[in-house]
């Protein structure tokens, strides 16, 4: 084993906890011919100075899954690989200062219990019983997680490394990779000692991930969207009271005051205080602070002035802290993606390359990340839908300014509540509609969708449009009356929604129809028509949804969600290998949705087109004297058309639509209306957590068509044995808040499913939730309960048809 390896199935670049976990899980999956390269010693990056906290808490289903798996793995890892580790499962207490924070905790508790974790809520008095040194001023309550704790990051990494080596995988330390090239469909990783030829390569380079990512640009890659933050934590001297408590009761629970933005953990018999301060500092972004060639086992100088408020607040909360001297300050680099979540999954645009990098909480997530990475590589799919961390969730708008602004915003609000009505202000206006200024002048309150600015709702003079107004989970707010007005305008007259950023691909060439038909579960539309097509993975799970507009026998336009742009390009990219022409026109065209019972009257005034063509047809047309395409379809579920036109022509068209009487409406009104129709949204209702049959998409599957398609065998087997879950629409007696994503569904005292989206339906005047429920309970009339922020509300399963216009008479009018 002393000879340097020249071939491998997988090469992982980076020897932190995540890289070591990836190697270990690949080896456990039977892929032992894998090599990890580390430029220095294992743990030399962010791992060695990490605090080592291991929470499970998250309001993201996939992140919670990943972190929960880590805790389960770490409990048995020392014994499994015969390597001693300090892993303390102490439990944790998260403090709440407000009702809104308690609601967030209740939501996380519901998700955690669904995943089998015994998370609980505490009163202030109960919190003090578990943490007797706690002061209770300003507290509403707390969340207790018995699975939380801390681990020694270096020991964890070495244990994973030993487990990988024992199974036959290789680790090369002090062996920096210097670049990559590609030859005959294989990767060649260049090292001073020689080259390694491999099938797959993984960028697990931590805060060096952007530098490593540049090597892949000649092969279709992009600059990795990330930046580096300075994170400080301080260790105190020993504290006699904690030493005495530990002898009698064991280690204190980990304390997090999330509203004040710090954690406080027992470290030996002292304390470890780690704030996430608003006046935070980014590193390696200016000429006087250049990116270092090597920062192994190094730290930044202390900068405690930034932390003064947090230290004082923590001393008021736990006065013992103020009686102890500071023993050591750690100030080290932590990489941040714009949303603070890692990049874990396929490298956008690059074949057989993956990313497992930019982990802000790498110790807590390393175990789960290794599992997910190994599944991506060995199976081509993951057990849980992992879109929240998929690198393809970002596209070409993530320049350096964006990454720095968002990284600092995310760090400074690390524990912030992510309210459904709140739009974070940093890094905005990266992609603008051709009518952006006009939309804002009309009162548009904007949100970012794959970098594209779209109006969420339209404010009137006197409406409170402050960020503070959005700090609520409840339905009520200045937007509510406006959303109702917008929905009623679409219901009674005609509305217009400016919708830039639809992902838009053209597919053509001899055999395009055969190629596309063999990849979708259903059938293709005829020329001049359009339909929805679903792509399944090999397990029959929902990979993506596209609108297919057919222009000619072998010429198609495929339209998908804005955020799906790079994901769906990966789905379609094999068309090029088949000799077809595939082009991305997302940035060249824009879209207006013009919909409502008076939309035909509107187009009669401003368009030259055949307005008698049926629902699900499309045609070239002239609108306001400009060339356009009209597609007779409406995500709002009313008579209507989408106008697709070149960016330069859209201002004239938009003005003509407004002048002809259309009322502007926003994304929140559209969401309400699509939920009333039971229309699914990608990566909410439609994800790889569910099969096409579970998702209620039976009518889009043609098992008898001549072509085979991915997932057909699995779906046939599932059809024979029966689905475990089934998609349902629910009317909910919801109270003040509608059901958020992943609210648990209850029946007979048991959790039997989850919601995938929810909103108030202003046309039916009821709260609606879409969800997945145990198949035997998917019968219309079944009485369930939906847990919304800790309170269960009655819900009734509805017939399998739209709640609004169930026979689609308005659509077809």
C-alpha positions in Angstrom: 0.0 0.0 0.0 3.0 2.3 -0.1 2.9 2.8 -3.9 1.1 6.0 -4.9 -2.3 5.2 -6.5 -2.6 6.0 -10.2 -6.3 4.9 -10.6 -9.4 5.1 -8.5 -13.2 5.1 -8.9 -13.5 8.3 -6.9 -11.0 11.0 -5.8 -12.1 13.3 -3.0 -10.1 16.5 -2.7 -10.1 17.7 0.9 -9.5 16.0 4.2 -11.9 17.6 6.7 -14.7 15.9 8.5 -16.9 16.0 5.4 -14.3 14.6 3.0 -13.5 11.8 5.5 -17.2 11.0 5.9 -17.7 10.8 2.1 -14.8 8.4 1.9 -16.1 6.3 4.7 -19.6 6.0 3.3 -18.3 5.2 -0.2 -16.3 2.4 1.3 -19.3 1.2 3.3 -21.3 1.1 0.1 -18.6 -1.3 -1.4 -16.7 1.4 -3.3 -13.4 0.8 -1.7 -11.2 1.8 -4.7 -11.4 5.5 -3.6 -8.7 8.0 -2.7 -8.9 11.1 -0.5 -6.2 13.8 -1.1 -5.3 16.3 1.7 -2.8 19.1 1.1 -1.7 19.1 4.7 -2.8 16.9 7.6 -6.4 15.7 8.0 -8.6 18.5 9.7 -6.2 21.3 8.6 -9.0 23.5 7.4 -12.1 24.6 9.3 -12.4 21.2 11.0 -9.6 21.5 13.5 -10.8 24.8 15.1 -14.5 24.0 14.9 -16.4 24.2 18.2 -17.9 20.7 17.5 -21.5 21.3 18.3 -23.9 18.6 17.0 -27.5 19.9 16.8 -30.4 18.2 15.0 -32.5 21.4 15.0 -33.5 22.8 11.7 -36.7 24.0 10.0 -35.5 22.4 6.8 -36.7 18.8 6.4 -33.6 17.7 4.5 -31.1 19.4 6.8 -32.8 17.9 9.9 -32.6 14.5 8.2 -28.9 15.0 7.6 -28.1 16.2 11.1 -30.3 13.5 12.7 -28.4 10.9 10.8 -25.1 12.4 12.0 -26.1 12.0 15.7 -27.2 8.4 15.1 -23.9 7.6 13.3 -21.7 9.3 15.9 -23.2 7.4 18.8 -21.9 4.1 17.5 -18.9 5.2 15.5 -16.2 4.7 18.1 -17.2 1.1 18.5 -17.8 0.5 14.8 -14.4 1.6 13.8 -12.5 0.9 17.0 -11.4 4.5 17.6 -11.9 6.4 20.9 -13.9 9.6 20.6 -15.2 12.3 23.0 -18.9 12.6 22.0 -21.1 14.1 24.7 -24.9 13.9 24.2 -25.9 16.5 26.7 -29.2 17.7 25.1 -29.7 21.3 24.4 -32.0 24.2 25.4 -33.0 26.8 22.9 -34.4 29.9 24.5 -37.4 31.9 23.1 -38.0 35.5 23.8 -41.2 35.8 21.8 -44.4 34.0 20.8 -43.1 33.9 17.2 -40.0 32.0 18.3 -42.1 29.6 20.3 -44.1 29.0 17.1 -40.9 28.2 15.2 -39.9 25.8 17.9 -43.2 24.1 17.8 -42.8 23.6 14.0 -39.3 22.1 14.4 -40.6 19.9 17.2 -43.3 18.5 14.9 -40.8 17.8 12.2 -38.4 16.2 14.7 -41.0 14.0 16.2 -42.0 12.9 12.7 -38.3 11.8 12.2 -38.5 9.9 15.5 -36.8 12.4 17.8 -38.2 13.2 21.2 -37.9 17.0 21.0 -39.9 18.8 23.7 -41.1 22.2 24.7 -40.2 23.7 28.1 -41.6 26.5 30.2 -39.0 29.0 31.6 -39.2 27.3 35.0 -38.6 23.9 33.4 -35.6 25.3 31.5 -34.1 26.5 34.8 -34.6 23.0 36.3 -32.4 21.6 33.6 -30.0 24.5 33.6 -29.9 25.9 37.2 -27.5 28.8 36.4 -30.0 30.4 34.0 -31.7 33.7 34.5 -35.3 33.8 33.2 -35.9 37.5 32.3 -37.6 38.1 29.0 -38.2 34.4 28.3 -41.4 32.9 26.8 -40.1 29.3 26.9 -37.6 26.9 25.4 -37.1 23.9 23.1 -35.3 20.9 24.5 -33.5 18.5 22.2 -32.2 15.4 24.0 -30.1 14.4 20.9 -27.9 17.5 20.9 -24.4 17.7 22.1 -20.7 18.1 21.1 -18.0 16.1 19.7 -14.2 16.4 19.2 -13.9 17.4 15.5 -10.4 16.0 15.1 -11.3 12.7 16.7 -14.4 12.4 14.6 -12.4 13.0 11.4 -9.7 10.5 12.4 -12.4 7.9 13.3 -14.1 8.3 9.9 -10.7 8.1 8.2 -9.8 4.9 10.1 -13.1 3.3 9.2 -12.5 4.2 5.5 -8.9 2.8 5.6 -10.0 -0.4 7.3 -12.5 -1.0 4.5 -9.8 -0.5 1.9 -10.0 3.1 0.9 -6.8 5.3 0.6 -5.9 8.6 2.2 -2.9 10.6 0.9 -1.9 13.3 3.4 0.5 16.1 2.5 -0.5 15.5 -1.1 -2.0 18.7 -2.6 -4.0 18.3 -5.9 -2.9 20.9 -8.4 -5.6 20.6 -11.1 -7.8 18.4 -13.2 -8.2 17.4 -16.8 -10.5 15.1 -18.7 -9.7 12.4 -21.2 -11.8 9.7 -22.8 -14.7 10.3 -20.4 -12.4 10.0 -17.3 -11.0 12.6 -14.9 -7.3 13.0 -14.3 -6.4 14.6 -11.0 -3.0 16.2 -11.1 -0.7 15.9 -8.1 3.0 16.6 -7.8 3.6 12.9 -7.1 1.8 11.9 -10.3 -1.7 11.7 -11.7 -4.7 9.7 -10.6 -7.2 8.7 -13.3 -10.7 8.2 -11.9 -14.4 8.1 -12.8 -15.6 10.6 -10.3 -14.1 13.6 -8.5 -15.4 15.4 -5.4 -14.6 19.0 -4.4 -14.6 18.7 -0.6 -12.0 21.5 -0.1 -13.9 23.6 2.5 -12.9 27.2 2.3 -10.6 26.4 -0.6 -13.5 25.0 -2.6 -13.7 28.1 -4.8 -10.1 27.7 -5.8 -10.5 24.0 -6.6 -13.8 24.8 -8.4 -11.9 27.0 -10.9 -10.2 23.9 -12.2 -13.5 22.6 -13.6 -14.4 25.8 -15.5 -12.9 24.4 -18.8 -15.2 21.4 -18.4 -18.5 23.3 -18.0 -18.1 24.6 -14.4 -18.6 27.9 -12.8 -17.2 29.9 -9.9 -18.3 28.2 -6.6 -20.8 30.6 -4.9 -19.2 31.1 -1.5 -17.2 33.5 0.8 -15.4 33.1 4.1 -16.5 34.5 7.5 -14.5 35.1 10.6 -16.1 33.2 13.5 -15.0 33.7 17.1 -15.7 31.7 20.2 -14.1 32.0 23.6 -13.2 29.5 26.3 -13.3 30.5 30.0 -11.2 29.3 32.9 -12.6 26.6 35.1 -15.7 27.5 37.1 -16.1 25.8 40.5 -19.9 25.8 40.4 -19.9 24.0 37.1 -17.3 21.5 38.4 -19.6 20.7 41.3 -22.7 20.4 39.2 -20.9 18.1 36.8 -19.9 15.7 39.6 -23.5 15.4 40.7 -25.5 15.7 37.5 -23.2 15.3 34.5 -22.5 17.9 31.8 -24.8 20.9 31.4 -27.1 21.0 28.4 -25.9 23.1 25.5 -27.6 26.5 25.8 -28.6 28.6 22.8 -30.1 32.1 23.1 -31.1 32.3 19.5 -32.9 35.6 19.8 -29.7 37.2 21.2 -27.6 35.1 18.7 -25.1 33.0 20.6 -24.5 29.5 22.0 -23.1 28.7 25.4 -21.6 25.3 26.0 -19.9 23.6 28.9 -16.2 23.0 27.9 -14.6 20.7 30.6 -15.6 22.7 33.7 -15.7 26.1 32.1 -17.8 27.6 29.3 -17.6 28.1 25.6 -19.4 31.2 24.3 -19.9 31.5 20.5 -21.8 34.5 19.2 -23.0 35.2 15.6 -22.7 39.0 15.6 -24.5 41.4 13.3 -21.3 43.5 12.9 -19.5 40.5 11.5 -16.4 40.4 9.4 -15.7 38.7 6.0 -12.1 37.7 5.1 -10.0 37.4 2.0 -12.1 39.8 0.0 -9.8 42.9 -0.3 -6.3 43.5 -1.7 -4.9 44.1 1.8 -6.3 40.7 3.0 -5.6 38.3 0.1 -6.6 34.7 -0.1 -3.7 32.7 1.4 -1.9 29.9 -0.4 -2.0 27.8 2.8 -3.9 28.6 6.0 -3.6 25.2 7.6 -3.9 25.2 11.4 -3.9 29.0 11.5 -6.3 31.5 13.1 -7.1 35.2 12.7 -6.1 37.7 15.4 -8.7 38.1 18.2 -11.3 40.9 17.6 -13.4 40.8 20.8 -14.8 44.4 20.4 -17.2 43.0 17.9 -18.6 40.7 20.5 -19.0 43.1 23.4 -22.9 43.3 23.3 -23.2 39.5 23.1 -20.8 38.8 25.9 -22.7 41.2 28.2 -26.0 39.7 27.2 -24.7 36.2 27.9 -23.4 37.2 31.3 -26.8 38.6 32.2 -28.4 35.3 31.1 -25.8 33.1 32.9 -24.1 35.2 35.5 -21.5 32.5 36.2 -19.9 33.5 32.9 -19.1 37.0 34.2 -17.1 35.5 37.1 -14.7 33.6 35.0 -11.7 34.8 33.1 -11.2 34.2 29.4 -8.7 31.4 28.9 -8.6 31.3 25.1 -10.1 32.9 22.0 -10.5 31.0 18.7 -11.1 33.2 15.6 -11.1 31.0 12.5 -12.4 30.9 8.9 -15.8 29.4 8.2 -17.0 29.1 4.6 -20.5 30.4 3.8 -22.7 29.8 0.8 -25.2 32.7 0.3 -28.0 30.9 2.3 -25.6 29.4 4.9 -26.4 25.8 3.6 -23.7 23.6 2.1 -23.1 22.7 -1.5 -23.7 19.0 -1.6 -24.5 17.1 -4.9 -23.7 17.2 -8.6 -21.4 20.0 -9.7 -23.5 22.1 -12.1 -22.7 21.5 -15.8 -19.8 19.1 -15.1 -20.1 15.4 -15.8 -19.2 12.9 -13.0 -18.1 15.7 -10.6 -19.6 16.4 -7.2 -19.4 19.0 -4.5 -19.3 18.4 -0.8 -18.1 21.8 0.4 -18.9 25.2 2.0 -20.2 23.6 5.2 -20.9 26.2 7.8 -21.9 23.5 10.3 -19.7 20.8 9.0 -19.2 18.8 12.1 -23.0 18.5 12.8 -23.7 17.7 9.1 -20.6 15.6 8.1 -22.1 12.2 8.9 -25.3 12.8 6.9 -23.3 14.6 4.2 -21.1 11.5 3.7 -24.2 9.3 3.3 -25.8 11.7 0.8 -22.6 12.1 -1.2 -22.1 8.3 -1.4 -25.7 7.9 -2.6 -25.3 10.5 -5.3 -22.2 8.8 -6.6 -23.0 5.1 -6.3 -26.8 5.2 -7.0 -27.3 8.5 -8.9 -30.0 9.5 -6.4 -30.4 10.2 -2.7 -32.8 8.6 -0.1 -34.1 12.1 0.9 -34.8 14.9 -1.4 -31.8 17.2 -0.9 -32.6 20.2 -3.1 -32.0 22.5 -0.1 -28.3 21.8 -0.4 -28.0 20.9 -4.2 -25.3 23.1 -5.8 -27.6 23.6 -8.8 -29.9 25.8 -6.7 -27.7 28.7 -7.6 -27.1 29.9 -11.1 -25.2 32.7 -12.8 -26.3 35.6 -10.5 -24.0 34.6 -7.6 -21.1 37.0 -8.3 -18.6 37.9 -5.6 -20.6 40.9 -4.4 -23.7 38.8 -4.0 -21.9 36.0 -2.1 -20.3 38.4 0.3 -23.5 40.4 1.0 -25.6 37.3 1.5 -22.9 35.5 3.5 -22.6 38.4 5.9 -26.4 38.7 6.1 -26.8 35.0 6.8 -24.0 34.9 9.4 -25.4 38.0 11.2 -28.8 36.4 11.3 -27.7 32.8 11.8 -30.5 32.0 14.2 -33.1 34.3 12.5 -36.6 33.1 11.9 -37.4 32.7 8.2 -40.9 34.1 8.1 -43.0 33.3 5.0 -43.7 36.9 4.2 -40.1 38.2 4.8 -37.8 39.0 1.9 -34.1 39.3 3.0 -32.8 42.6 1.6 -29.1 41.8 0.8 -27.9 40.8 -2.6 -31.0 42.0 -4.5 -31.7 43.2 -8.0 -29.4 40.7 -9.6 -31.8 39.9 -12.5 -34.5 42.4 -13.5 -37.6 42.0 -15.6 -37.8 44.3 -18.7 -40.7 46.0 -16.8 -39.1 46.0 -13.3 -39.3 49.7 -12.7 -42.9 49.9 -13.9 -43.9 47.0 -11.6 -42.2 48.7 -8.6 -43.9 52.0 -9.5 -47.3 50.2 -9.4 -46.5 49.2 -5.8 -44.8 45.9 -6.4 -43.2 44.4 -3.2 -40.4 42.3 -4.6 -39.0 38.8 -3.9 -36.1 37.0 -5.5 -36.6 33.8 -7.5 -33.4 32.3 -8.8 -32.1 35.9 -8.7 -35.0 37.2 -10.7 -37.0 40.0 -9.0 -40.8 39.4 -9.1 -43.6 41.1 -7.2 -45.0 39.2 -4.3 -47.8 41.6 -3.8 -48.8 45.1 -4.7 -49.0 47.7 -1.9 -51.2 50.8 -1.9 -50.4 54.1 -0.4 -50.4 53.9 3.4 -49.7 50.1 3.5 -46.9 49.2 5.9 -44.1 47.8 3.7 -41.4 47.7 6.5 -39.5 44.5 7.2 -40.8 44.6 10.7 -44.3 44.1 9.4 -43.3 40.8 7.9 -42.1 39.2 11.2 -45.1 36.9 11.7 -46.1 33.4 10.8 -49.7 34.5 10.7 -51.8 35.2 7.6 -52.7 38.7 8.6 -50.6 41.7 7.6 -50.7 44.6 5.2 -50.5 42.1 2.3 -53.6 40.2 3.2 -56.2 42.6 1.9 -54.1 43.2 -1.2 -53.8 39.5 -2.0 -57.5 39.1 -1.6 -58.1 42.1 -4.0 -55.7 40.6 -6.5 -57.3 37.1 -6.4 -60.8 38.7 -6.8 -59.6 40.7 -9.8 -58.5 37.5 -11.5 -61.7 35.8 -10.5 -64.0 38.6 -11.7 -62.2 40.4 -14.4 -58.6 40.1 -15.6 -55.2 40.3 -13.9 -51.6 40.4 -15.1 -48.5 38.9 -13.5 -45.0 39.8 -14.7 -43.1 36.6 -14.6 -39.4 36.9 -15.6 -37.0 34.1 -15.3 -39.0 31.0 -16.4 -36.3 28.4 -17.3 -36.7 28.1 -21.1 -35.0 25.5 -23.3 -35.3 24.8 -27.0 -34.9 21.2 -28.2 -34.7 20.3 -31.9 -33.1 18.1 -34.4 -33.9 14.8 -36.1 -35.2 12.4 -33.5 -35.9 15.0 -30.9 -39.4 13.7 -30.4 -38.2 10.1 -29.9 -35.5 11.2 -27.5 -37.9 13.3 -25.4 -40.7 10.8 -25.5 -38.4 8.2 -24.0 -37.6 10.3 -21.0 -41.0 11.4 -19.9 -43.6 9.3 -18.2 -46.4 10.5 -20.5 -46.9 11.4 -24.1 -45.9 14.4 -26.2 -48.4 17.0 -27.4 -49.2 17.4 -31.0 -47.7 20.4 -32.9 -49.5 23.6 -31.8 -50.4 22.1 -28.5 -48.8 22.0 -25.1 -48.9 19.7 -22.0 -47.2 19.0 -18.7 -44.6 16.3 -18.8 -43.1 14.5 -15.8 -39.6 13.1 -15.6 -39.0 10.3 -13.1 -35.8 8.9 -11.7 -35.1 5.2 -11.9 -37.1 4.7 -8.7 -40.2 6.3 -10.2 -39.8 9.3 -8.0 -40.6 12.9 -9.3 -37.4 14.3 -10.8 -38.9 17.4 -12.5 -41.9 18.8 -14.3 -41.8 20.7 -17.6 -44.3 22.4 -19.8 -43.8 21.0 -23.3 -44.7 23.3 -26.2 -44.5 21.5 -29.6 -43.8 23.6 -32.6 -43.2 20.9 -35.2 -42.5 17.2 -35.3 -39.0 17.5 -33.8 -39.0 21.1 -32.4 -40.0 21.8 -28.8 -39.8 24.6 -26.2 -39.6 23.3 -22.6 -40.5 25.7 -19.8 -39.8 25.0 -16.2 -39.5 26.7 -12.8 -37.0 29.6 -12.5 -35.1 27.8 -9.7 -34.9 24.6 -11.8 -32.7 26.1 -14.5 -29.4 24.4 -13.9 -31.0 21.2 -12.5 -33.2 20.8 -15.6 -30.4 21.6 -18.0 -28.6 18.6 -16.4 -31.7 16.5 -17.0 -31.8 17.6 -20.7 -28.1 17.8 -21.4 -27.8 14.1 -22.7 -29.8 15.3 -25.7 -26.6 17.0 -26.9 -24.8 13.7 -26.7 -27.5 12.2 -28.9 -26.7 14.8 -31.5 -29.7 17.1 -30.8 -29.7 20.9 -30.5 -30.4 22.0 -26.9 -30.2 25.8 -26.2 -31.1 27.8 -23.1 -33.1 31.0 -23.8 -34.0 31.9 -20.2 -32.4 35.3 -20.2 -33.7 36.3 -23.7 -37.4 36.2 -23.1 -39.9 37.1 -20.5 -43.5 36.1 -19.7 -46.7 37.7 -18.6 -49.6 35.8 -17.2 -52.9 37.5 -18.3 -55.8 35.6 -16.8 -59.4 36.0 -15.7 -62.9 35.8 -17.3 -62.4 39.0 -19.2 -58.9 38.1 -20.6 -60.3 37.2 -24.0 -62.0 40.6 -24.2 -58.6 42.2 -23.3 -56.7 40.4 -26.1 -59.4 41.3 -28.6 -58.3 44.9 -28.1 -54.6 44.5 -28.3 -53.7 41.2 -30.1 -53.8 39.7 -33.6 -54.4 36.0 -32.7 -56.9 33.3 -32.9 -58.6 33.6 -29.5 -60.9 30.6 -30.2 -58.0 28.1 -30.1 -58.7 25.7 -27.2 -57.1 25.3 -23.8 -53.5 23.9 -24.0 -52.8 25.4 -27.4 -50.1 27.8 -28.4 -49.6 30.1 -31.4 -47.4 32.9 -32.8 -49.2 36.2 -32.4 -48.8 39.9 -32.4 -49.6 41.8 -29.2 -49.5 45.6 -29.0 -47.8 45.5 -32.4 -45.0 43.3 -31.1 -44.2 39.6 -32.0 -45.1 37.2 -29.2 -46.2 33.7 -28.5 -49.5 33.0 -26.8 -50.0 29.9 -24.8 -53.5 29.2 -23.6 -52.8 28.1 -20.1 -53.2 29.6 -16.6 -51.5 28.5 -13.4 -54.2 30.6 -11.6 -56.9 28.3 -13.0 -58.9 30.9 -14.9 -59.4 31.6 -18.6 -56.1 33.1 -19.7 -53.0 33.1 -21.7 -49.3 33.4 -21.1 -47.5 36.0 -23.3 -44.0 35.0 -24.2 -41.9 37.7 -25.9 -38.4 39.0 -26.3 -37.2 41.3 -23.5 -37.1 44.3 -25.8 -40.8 43.9 -26.7 -42.1 43.3 -23.2 -42.5 46.9 -22.0 -44.8 47.9 -24.9 -46.8 44.7 -24.3 -47.1 45.2 -20.6 -48.3 48.8 -21.0 -50.9 47.7 -23.5 -52.2 45.0 -21.1 -52.4 47.5 -18.3 -54.1 50.1 -20.5 -56.7 47.5 -21.5 -57.8 47.0 -17.9 -55.7 44.3 -16.3 -54.9 44.6 -12.6 -51.4 43.6 -11.6 -51.2 40.7 -9.2 -48.2 39.0 -7.5 -46.7 35.7 -6.7 -48.5 35.3 -3.4 -51.9 35.6 -5.1 -50.8 33.2 -7.7 -49.7 30.7 -5.0 -53.2 31.0 -3.3 -54.9 30.3 -6.6 -52.7 27.4 -7.8 -53.3 25.7 -4.4 -57.1 26.1 -4.8 -56.6 24.2 -8.1 -54.4 21.6 -6.6 -51.6 22.5 -8.9 -48.2 21.3 -7.6 -45.1 23.4 -7.1 -41.6 22.0 -7.8 -39.6 21.0 -4.8 -42.5 21.5 -2.5 -45.3 19.2 -3.7 -43.1 17.7 -6.4 -39.9 16.2 -5.1 -37.9 13.0 -5.1 -39.3 12.2 -1.7 -42.4 11.0 -3.6 -43.1 8.7 -6.6 -45.3 9.9 -9.5 -48.1 7.6 -8.3 -47.8 8.8 -4.7 -47.9 12.4 -6.1 -51.3 11.7 -7.7 -49.9 12.1 -11.2 -51.4 8.9 -12.6 -53.0 10.7 -15.5 -49.6 11.9 -16.7 -48.2 8.3 -17.0 -48.7 6.2 -20.1 -47.6 2.7 -19.3 -48.8 1.4 -22.7 -46.8 3.8 -24.8 -44.2 2.2 -27.1 -41.1 3.8 -25.5 -39.7 2.7 -22.2 -39.0 5.5 -19.7 -36.9 5.9 -16.5 -38.8 4.6 -13.5 -41.3 2.6 -15.5 -40.4 -0.8 -13.9 -40.5 0.7 -10.4 -43.9 2.4 -11.0 -45.4 -0.8 -12.4 -44.2 -2.6 -9.3 -45.7 0.1 -7.1 -49.0 0.1 -9.0 -49.2 -3.6 -8.4 -48.4 -3.5 -4.6 -50.1 -0.2 -3.9 -48.7 3.2 -2.9 -47.7 3.8 0.8 -48.8 7.5 0.6 -51.2 9.5 -1.6 -51.4 13.1 -2.5 -54.5 14.9 -1.0 -56.1 18.3 -0.9 -57.3 19.3 2.5 -59.7 22.0 3.7 -58.3 23.1 7.1 -59.9 24.9 10.0 -56.7 26.7 10.3 -57.1 29.7 12.6 -54.5 32.5 12.3 -51.9 30.8 10.2 -52.0 28.5 7.2 -50.1 25.2 7.1 -46.4 25.6 6.2 -44.4 23.0 4.3 -43.9 19.8 6.3 -46.6 20.3 8.9 -47.5 16.9 10.3 -50.8 15.3 9.6 -52.4 13.3 12.5 -55.1 10.6 12.7 -56.0 8.6 15.7 -53.2 10.1 17.7 -50.6 9.1 15.2 -48.6 11.1 12.6 -49.8 9.8 9.2 -48.4 12.3 6.7 -47.3 15.8 6.0 -48.3 18.9 4.2 -46.3 20.0 1.1 -47.8 23.5 0.8 -50.6 25.6 2.2 -52.4 28.9 1.8 -55.6 30.8 2.2 -57.9 30.3 -0.8 -59.5 33.7 -1.4 -61.9 32.4 -4.1 -63.2 29.6 -1.9 -62.7 31.5 1.4 -61.0 28.7 3.2 -57.6 27.5 4.2 -56.2 24.9 1.9 -53.3 22.5 2.3 -51.8 20.1 -0.1 -50.1 17.1 1.3 -49.2 13.4 1.4 -51.1 11.0 3.7 -51.1 7.3 4.4 -52.9 5.8 1.4 -55.8 4.3 3.3 -56.7 7.7 4.7 -56.7 9.5 1.3 -60.5 8.9 0.9 -62.6 12.0 0.5 -64.3 13.0 3.8 -61.6 11.5 6.0 -61.1 13.7 9.1 -57.5 14.5 9.9 -55.7 17.0 12.0 -52.9 19.4 10.8 -50.4 20.5 13.3 -49.7 24.2 12.6 -47.0 25.8 14.9 -47.8 23.4 17.7 -51.7 23.5 17.5 -53.7 20.8 15.8 -56.5 21.9 13.5 -59.2 19.9 12.0 -58.8 19.0 8.3 -61.0 17.2 5.8 -59.7 15.2 2.8 -61.3 16.6 -0.4 -62.3 14.8 -3.6 -59.4 14.3 -6.1 -60.3 17.4 -8.2 -59.8 21.2 -7.9 -61.5 23.0 -5.1 -62.1 26.0 -7.4 -63.9 25.3 -10.7 -63.6 21.5 -10.3 -64.7 20.7 -13.8 -62.3 23.3 -15.3 -65.2 25.1 -17.1 -63.7 28.5 -16.5 -60.3 27.4 -18.0 -62.0 26.0 -21.1 -64.5 28.9 -21.6 
